[in-house]
Amino acid sequence: MADLSAFPIASRWPAQHPDRIQLYSTPTPNGVKVSIMLEETGLPYEPHFINIGQNETWTPEFLSLNPNGKIPSIIDPDGPGGKPLPLFESGAILLYLAEKTSKLLPSDPARRYETIQWVFFQMAAVGPMFGQLGFFHKFAGREIEDKRPLERYRNESKRLLGVLETRLEGRNWIMGEDYTIADISLLGWVRNLIGFYGAGELVEFDSLKRVPAWLERGLARPAVQRGLDIPKRPE
Ligand SMILES: N[C@@H](CCC(=O)N[C@@H](CS)C(=O)NCC(=O)O)C(=O)O
């Protein structure tokens, strides 16, 4: 049986199954990347709900795993060399799980780097820009009179959707016929932009053809449906 006693986070969120991957998360666009990946790969894992509304990522126990105070984070009790591996940053976690399972990341080196390139595109551009648009359109930023930040993030989000629209020409998935971690990284963000953030009209989502069809294909996957609701929010 794996021993997680060296990890302070395991004292606050105890493992019932210490031999399984421990997932500390919330079902946000960054969080669901990892739960979807775990569902797609079939790896055994144990989810722990972290309440970001109550600032639980800023507790000493959580910060001991991720000094950046953000979900998602994991501990794999069976990491490289059989030793426990703590990991944060959703992109790094996706890559790690893909390599661990040899799934959802092409093995051909050129296609592998092409996939990683799109994961970085999500991490560096789509996530931060859509997130800022959400802040200025839906959350506290709505109150700000100066509309230039909202305009900037709207324009940039619209442009990024255009990049995806072009990429998906003649392709079912970001990497063509292969559904990969690039799709997993992006699905939750595009869904959130037009769903929870209510910014579909703002970015003229209806003027796109391929992105909506890709989103529908992705959301139809049973593992995606399950992953979107993990960890379950307490009632
Ligand atoms: N680049 C990070 C971003 C993670 C992130 O922004 N997580 C948000 C939820 S989507 C969070 O934990 N927010 C809590 C807070 O900042 O208090 C990743 O992809 O893992």
The ligand as an SDF file (V2000), in Angstrom:
LIG
                    3D

 20 19  0  0  0  0  0  0  0  0999 V2000
   -2.2740   27.3100  -15.4650 N   0  0  0  0  0  0  0  0  0  0  0  0
   -3.0050   26.6600  -14.4100 C   0  0  0  0  0  0  0  0  0  0  0  0
   -4.2300   27.4840  -14.0970 C   0  0  0  0  0  0  0  0  0  0  0  0
   -5.0430   26.8630  -12.9820 C   0  0  0  0  0  0  0  0  0  0  0  0
   -6.1510   27.7900  -12.4960 C   0  0  0  0  0  0  0  0  0  0  0  0
   -6.2330   28.9740  -12.9000 O   0  0  0  0  0  0  0  0  0  0  0  0
   -7.0030   27.2580  -11.6200 N   0  0  0  0  0  0  0  0  0  0  0  0
   -8.0800   28.0710  -11.0590 C   0  0  0  0  0  0  0  0  0  0  0  0
   -9.4390   27.3990  -11.3520 C   0  0  0  0  0  0  0  0  0  0  0  0
   -9.7310   27.2090  -13.0760 S   0  0  0  0  0  0  0  0  0  0  0  0
   -7.9370   28.1430   -9.5460 C   0  0  0  0  0  0  0  0  0  0  0  0
   -7.4770   27.2170   -8.9100 O   0  0  0  0  0  0  0  0  0  0  0  0
   -8.3320   29.2690   -8.9510 N   0  0  0  0  0  0  0  0  0  0  0  0
   -8.3680   29.4100   -7.5230 C   0  0  0  0  0  0  0  0  0  0  0  0
   -7.7770   30.6950   -7.0510 C   0  0  0  0  0  0  0  0  0  0  0  0
   -7.0360   31.3360   -7.8210 O   0  0  0  0  0  0  0  0  0  0  0  0
   -8.0410   31.0400   -5.8980 O   0  0  0  0  0  0  0  0  0  0  0  0
   -3.3900   25.2430  -14.8660 C   0  0  0  0  0  0  0  0  0  0  0  0
   -3.7360   25.1130  -16.0540 O   0  0  0  0  0  0  0  0  0  0  0  0
   -3.3350   24.3060  -14.0680 O   0  0  0  0  0  0  0  0  0  0  0  0
  1  2  1  0
  2  3  1  0
  2 18  1  0
  3  4  1  0
  4  5  1  0
  5  6  2  0
  5  7  1  0
  7  8  1  0
  8  9  1  0
  8 11  1  0
  9 10  1  0
 11 12  2  0
 11 13  1  0
 13 14  1  0
 14 15  1  0
 15 16  2  0
 15 17  1  0
 18 19  2  0
 18 20  1  0
M  END
$$$$
